[in-house]
Amino acid sequence: MIKKLSLIIVFVGIVIYLTVGGQTENTNKAFTAPIKIAVSTTALSSPLIIAQKLSLFEKHNVNVELLPVRGGHRSFSMMANGEVDLATSSESVVMFNSFLRQDFTVLASFVESDNDLKLITLKSASITEAKFLEGKKVGMVESSASEFFIYAYMILTGNKAIKFNRVFMDASELGPALLSGRVDAISIWEPLGYQLNKEYGDQISQFQTKGIYNLSFNLIAKKASLEKSLESYVRILAAIEEAQNFISEYPQEAKNIISDSLNIPVAQLEWGWSDYLFRLSLSNVLLSNLQTQARWAIATGSITDNKGMPDFRLLIDSRALEQVGKLESNL
């Protein structure tokens, strides 16, 4: 009888320990401050959105909060101002900001596209070739891929000498500015290009620009946070990579998730989905693009108070990406 009672007491003790221990673990997890990521509301951010929807961040034991924002330039600003820990943005945003500060680093590129930017005019303006932009007003988002794209297009089409007037505005203003005649053309990214085509397709004309500019979207962090948060950043990249695998294996399901999350029709996603290459990388192509864009910015005067070409090798940190494979092998 005493032996049986002792067993019961031991059993009850184990149950209490497991219950209290589990509650403590959950409580600690609940009070762990999330890593906040400013995420641009575009299909380019699909891997992060899917990682959240499929609970892949939790699977990789990292607490993440996504904060949607329109445009990588705004996302970067939130990170720079300390509102978030990480940001998503194009390499053009990285380039422009590199002339202003050196306290951030690129952890990895997670998607590329050679057709996300568009150059659009009104049919009534009869601007059928790049040379007809001479003296015209072109709307663009300052210090972003939108600004660099129009120049890349003019250079690669042999119209480098053509002079036009830059008109800087928020991305949401570009479409209305074109339709109202305040500008003659706009350099715009998706999904804004699709929306204009869908609603005003009979009024607008779109230049053939596929392949002109290979944009990458990148995950960016403050250098000061790397040492204390490196392991968490590795886990975030691992979750993103798993989301990319899901996109590859289940493209329709992935598009449905993004459609619901961004509140856009699947048909809109189909518009440019095939142009996206979802993969984690930190290649020499990124470094080359940054250097090319920086030389352009210096030559055209887009950068004022220039102190010389930044060393972009100091703004790329591969440690987190290199450890993703090691982390997966231990899971």
C-alpha positions in Angstrom: 0.0 0.0 0.0 2.8 2.4 0.9 4.7 1.5 -2.3 1.6 2.2 -4.4 1.0 5.5 -2.6 4.6 6.5 -3.3 4.2 5.7 -7.0 1.1 7.9 -7.1 2.9 10.8 -5.4 5.8 10.5 -7.8 3.4 10.4 -10.8 1.5 13.4 -9.6 4.8 15.2 -9.0 5.9 14.5 -12.6 2.5 15.8 -14.0 2.8 19.0 -11.9 6.4 19.5 -13.0 5.5 19.1 -16.7 2.4 21.3 -16.4 4.1 24.1 -14.6 7.3 23.8 -16.7 5.2 23.9 -19.9 3.3 27.0 -18.6 6.6 28.7 -17.7 8.0 28.0 -21.1 4.9 29.3 -22.9 4.9 32.3 -20.6 8.6 33.1 -21.4 7.9 32.7 -25.1 4.9 35.0 -24.8 7.0 37.7 -23.1 9.9 37.4 -25.6 10.0 40.6 -27.5 9.3 39.9 -31.2 11.8 40.7 -34.0 9.9 43.3 -36.0 10.3 43.3 -39.8 9.1 46.2 -42.0 7.8 44.4 -45.1 6.9 46.1 -48.3 3.4 45.3 -49.4 4.3 43.8 -52.7 4.4 40.2 -54.0 8.2 40.5 -53.8 7.8 40.0 -50.1 5.9 36.7 -50.6 8.5 34.5 -48.8 8.1 36.5 -45.5 4.3 36.6 -45.8 4.1 32.9 -46.4 6.5 32.1 -43.6 4.2 34.0 -41.3 1.0 32.4 -42.6 2.4 28.9 -42.4 3.9 29.5 -38.9 7.4 28.8 -40.2 9.0 31.4 -38.0 7.5 29.6 -35.0 8.7 26.3 -36.4 12.3 27.7 -36.5 11.9 29.0 -32.9 11.9 32.7 -33.6 9.3 35.3 -32.6 8.6 37.6 -35.6 6.2 40.4 -36.2 5.7 41.7 -39.7 4.8 45.3 -40.2 3.4 46.1 -43.7 4.6 49.3 -45.3 4.3 50.7 -48.9 7.7 50.8 -50.5 11.2 49.6 -49.6 12.4 53.2 -49.0 9.9 53.5 -46.2 10.7 50.1 -44.9 14.4 51.1 -44.7 13.6 54.3 -42.9 11.7 52.5 -40.3 14.7 50.3 -39.6 17.1 53.2 -39.6 14.9 55.1 -37.2 14.7 52.1 -34.8 11.0 51.4 -35.3 11.8 47.9 -36.5 14.7 45.4 -36.4 14.8 44.4 -40.0 13.7 45.8 -43.3 13.0 44.6 -46.9 14.1 46.8 -49.8 15.6 46.8 -53.2 19.3 47.2 -53.7 18.7 50.7 -55.0 17.5 51.8 -51.6 20.6 50.2 -50.1 22.8 52.2 -52.6 21.2 55.5 -52.0 21.4 55.1 -48.2 25.0 54.0 -48.3 26.0 57.5 -49.1 24.3 58.7 -45.9 25.2 56.0 -43.4 27.2 52.9 -42.9 25.5 51.4 -39.9 23.4 48.8 -41.7 24.1 45.6 -43.6 22.4 43.3 -46.1 21.8 39.8 -44.7 20.6 38.2 -47.9 18.7 38.7 -51.1 15.5 36.6 -51.2 13.9 37.4 -54.6 14.9 38.8 -57.9 12.9 40.1 -60.9 13.8 41.6 -64.3 10.3 43.0 -64.9 8.9 44.5 -61.7 9.5 48.1 -62.7 7.5 49.7 -65.5 7.7 53.0 -67.5 4.3 54.2 -68.4 2.9 57.2 -70.4 -0.5 58.3 -71.7 -1.4 57.2 -75.3 -2.7 60.8 -75.9 0.8 62.1 -75.2 2.2 60.2 -78.2 5.5 59.4 -76.4 6.1 56.2 -78.3 9.9 56.2 -77.9 12.4 57.1 -75.2 13.8 60.0 -77.3 10.4 61.7 -77.0 10.9 62.1 -73.2 13.2 65.1 -74.0 12.1 68.0 -71.8 9.2 66.0 -70.3 8.3 65.5 -66.7 8.9 62.0 -65.4 7.3 61.0 -62.0 9.4 58.7 -59.7 10.0 57.8 -56.1 13.2 59.5 -54.9 16.1 57.4 -53.7 14.5 54.1 -54.8 14.5 51.6 -57.6 12.0 53.8 -59.3 14.5 56.6 -59.7 17.4 54.4 -60.9 15.2 52.4 -63.3 14.3 55.3 -65.7 18.0 56.2 -66.1 19.0 52.6 -66.7 16.3 52.4 -69.4 17.5 55.5 -71.1 21.2 54.4 -71.0 20.5 50.9 -72.3 18.3 52.1 -75.1 20.9 54.5 -76.3 19.2 57.6 -75.0 21.7 58.7 -72.4 21.9 62.2 -73.7 18.1 62.8 -73.4 17.3 65.3 -70.7 14.0 65.1 -68.8 12.7 66.6 -65.6 12.6 64.5 -62.4 9.4 64.9 -60.4 9.6 63.2 -57.0 6.5 62.0 -55.3 5.1 59.1 -53.2 4.4 55.9 -55.1 0.7 56.2 -54.5 0.6 59.6 -56.3 2.3 58.4 -59.5 -0.8 57.0 -61.2 -3.0 60.0 -60.4 -0.3 62.4 -61.4 0.0 60.7 -64.9 -3.7 60.6 -65.5 -4.2 64.2 -64.5 -1.3 65.4 -66.8 0.9 66.7 -64.0 3.7 64.4 -65.3 4.2 63.0 -68.8 5.5 59.6 -67.7 6.0 57.6 -64.6 8.6 55.0 -63.4 6.6 52.7 -61.2 6.8 49.3 -59.5 4.3 46.5 -59.2 1.5 46.1 -58.3 0.9 49.7 -59.3 1.7 49.0 -62.9 -0.9 46.2 -63.0 -3.6 48.4 -61.4 -3.1 51.1 -63.9 -3.3 48.6 -66.8 -6.4 47.1 -65.4 -8.3 50.3 -64.7 -7.0 52.6 -67.5 -5.6 50.2 -70.1 -7.3 52.1 -72.9 -5.6 55.3 -71.9 -2.0 54.3 -71.0 1.0 53.1 -73.0 3.7 50.9 -71.4 7.2 50.7 -72.7 8.9 47.4 -73.3 11.3 47.2 -70.4 11.6 43.6 -69.4 15.2 42.7 -68.8 16.4 46.3 -68.5 16.9 46.2 -64.8 17.3 43.1 -62.5 15.9 44.2 -59.2 16.6 42.3 -56.0 14.7 42.5 -52.7 16.9 42.1 -49.6 16.7 41.6 -45.9 18.5 44.4 -44.1 19.6 44.8 -40.5 21.5 47.4 -38.3 25.1 46.3 -37.8 24.7 46.9 -34.0 22.1 44.2 -33.7 24.1 41.5 -35.5 26.1 40.1 -32.6 23.1 39.8 -30.2 20.6 38.7 -32.8 22.6 36.7 -35.3 21.1 33.3 -34.3 17.6 34.7 -34.6 18.4 36.1 -38.0 19.7 32.7 -39.1 16.4 31.2 -38.1 14.5 33.9 -39.9 16.4 33.2 -43.1 15.8 29.4 -42.6 12.1 30.1 -42.4 12.2 32.3 -45.5 14.0 29.5 -47.4 11.4 27.0 -46.3 8.7 29.4 -47.6 10.5 29.7 -50.9 10.5 25.9 -51.2 6.7 26.0 -50.6 6.3 28.6 -53.3 8.2 26.3 -55.7 6.3 23.1 -54.8 2.8 24.7 -54.4 2.7 27.8 -56.5 -1.1 28.0 -56.7 -1.5 27.7 -52.9 1.2 30.3 -52.5 -0.5 32.7 -54.7 -3.8 32.2 -52.9 -2.1 33.0 -49.6 -0.5 36.2 -51.0 -3.8 37.2 -52.6 -5.6 37.0 -49.3 -2.8 38.6 -47.4 -2.3 41.6 -49.7 -6.0 41.8 -50.6 -5.3 41.6 -54.3 -6.8 39.3 -56.9 -4.9 36.2 -58.0 -5.1 37.5 -61.6 -3.0 40.4 -60.5 -0.4 38.1 -59.0 -0.3 36.1 -62.3 0.6 39.3 -64.0 4.2 39.2 -62.8 4.6 36.0 -60.8 6.6 34.2 -63.5 9.2 37.0 -63.4 10.1 36.3 -59.8 13.0 34.1 -58.8 12.6 33.2 -55.1 16.0 32.2 -53.6 18.4 33.1 -50.9 21.6 34.5 -52.1 24.5 37.0 -51.7 26.2 36.9 -55.1 28.7 39.1 -56.8 25.8 40.3 -59.0 24.4 42.2 -56.0 27.8 43.8 -55.3 28.2 44.7 -59.0 24.7 46.2 -59.2 25.4 48.3 -56.1 28.6 49.6 -57.6 27.1 50.3 -61.0 24.2 52.2 -59.5 26.5 54.2 -57.2 28.7 55.3 -60.1 25.5 56.4 -61.9 24.3 58.3 -58.8 27.6 60.2 -58.5 27.9 60.9 -62.3 24.3 62.3 -62.5 24.4 64.3 -59.3 21.6 62.2 -57.8 23.9 62.1 -54.7 24.8 65.5 -53.2 27.7 66.1 -50.9 29.4 63.0 -52.2 32.4 61.8 -50.3 33.4 59.1 -52.8 32.2 55.6 -53.7 31.1 53.5 -50.6 32.8 50.2 -50.0 29.8 47.9 -50.4 31.7 44.9 -49.2 31.4 46.5 -45.8 27.6 46.6 -46.1 27.1 42.9 -46.9 27.4 40.3 -44.1 27.1 36.7 -45.1 27.3 35.1 -41.7 23.6 34.5 -41.2 23.2 33.1 -44.7 26.2 30.8 -44.3 24.8 29.4 -41.1 21.3 28.5 -42.5 22.5 25.2 -43.9 24.2 24.3 -40.6 21.0 25.1 -38.7 18.9 22.9 -41.0 21.2 19.9 -40.6 20.6 20.1 -36.8 16.9 20.3 -37.0 
